[in-house]
Amino acid sequence: MEELKAAGCFDPPPPPPPPAVCYRNAEGLTWDRQGEMPDWPRRAVNAGQSVEFFRIG
C-alpha cells in the first residue's frame, strides 16, 4: 500500500484544461461555444452578422 501511495496511485486526477476560446469581439469579450450564446454574439446575429465573423481559430 505504501508503495502505491508513493507512486501517486491515490492522487486525484488533474483538472481538465479550460475550453479554448473560439469567438472574440472588438471589445475583447469571448465565447467558447460552451453553454448558451452570450448577449454580444446574439445581438450581432440578430442584426444580420454571421457568428463566424468573430471566429478566432
Secondary structure, DSSP 4 states (H G I P E B T S, - for coil): -HHHHHTTTTSPPPPPPPPPP-EE-TT--EE-S-SSPPHHHHHHHHTT--GGGGB--
